[in-house]
Amino acid sequence: MGWHVRYIDRDLKHEMLSREWETEEEALEHAWDLARRQGKEITAVEGPDDVIVPMDVIESWFEKHGPGAAS
């Protein structure tokens, strides 16, 4: 089992589950792509063995990789 992103699609008014990603990094990249879209709210990044990435870790990843982040 791989990594998934859970998010709310406000247009559909429904919680969604992304396709499976092989790594946590790929899932975080997908979460970032979703978060930049209007009407999408990330609720969790989940991995194998019931691992859940804490929201503060997700937000920190977004800050490090988002616009204006140092390369």
C-alpha positions as CSV (number, residue, x, y, z in Angstrom):
1,M,0.0,0.0,0.0
2,G,1.3,3.4,-0.9
3,W,0.6,7.0,-0.1
4,H,-2.7,8.9,-0.6
5,V,-3.9,12.5,-0.2
6,R,-7.3,13.1,1.3
7,Y,-8.9,16.4,0.4
8,I,-12.2,18.2,0.3
9,D,-13.5,19.2,-3.1
10,R,-15.8,22.2,-2.3
11,D,-17.4,22.1,-5.8
12,L,-18.4,18.5,-5.3
13,K,-19.0,19.0,-1.6
14,H,-17.3,15.7,-1.0
15,E,-14.1,14.3,0.6
16,M,-11.9,12.8,-2.1
17,L,-9.0,10.3,-2.1
18,S,-6.1,10.7,-4.6
19,R,-4.6,7.8,-6.5
20,E,-1.8,5.9,-4.8
21,W,1.7,7.4,-4.8
22,E,4.9,5.4,-4.2
23,T,6.5,7.8,-1.8
24,E,5.6,10.4,0.8
25,E,7.4,13.0,-1.3
26,E,5.2,12.3,-4.3
27,A,2.1,12.5,-2.2
28,L,3.2,15.8,-0.7
29,E,3.9,17.2,-4.2
30,H,0.4,16.1,-5.3
31,A,-1.1,17.7,-2.1
32,W,0.7,20.9,-3.0
33,D,-0.7,20.8,-6.5
34,L,-4.2,20.3,-5.2
35,A,-3.8,23.0,-2.5
36,R,-3.0,25.6,-5.2
37,R,-6.3,24.9,-6.9
38,Q,-9.4,26.8,-6.0
39,G,-11.9,24.8,-4.0
40,K,-9.5,22.1,-2.8
41,E,-8.7,21.7,0.9
42,I,-6.1,19.1,2.0
43,T,-7.2,17.2,5.0
44,A,-4.5,14.5,5.3
45,V,-1.6,12.7,3.7
46,E,-1.7,9.0,4.6
47,G,0.8,6.3,4.1
48,P,1.4,2.6,4.6
49,D,0.7,1.0,8.0
50,D,-1.8,3.8,9.0
51,V,0.9,6.5,8.9
52,I,-0.7,10.0,8.9
53,V,1.6,13.0,8.1
54,P,0.8,15.7,10.7
55,M,-0.7,18.9,9.2
56,D,2.1,21.0,10.6
57,V,4.6,18.9,8.6
58,I,2.4,19.2,5.5
59,E,2.2,23.0,5.9
60,S,6.0,23.2,6.5
61,W,6.6,21.2,3.3
62,F,4.3,23.7,1.5
63,E,6.3,26.7,2.8
64,K,9.6,25.1,1.8
65,H,8.4,24.2,-1.7
66,G,5.9,26.9,-2.5
67,P,6.3,30.2,-4.4
68,G,9.2,32.2,-3.2
69,A,10.9,29.2,-1.5
70,A,14.6,29.1,-1.7
71,S,15.8,26.6,-4.4
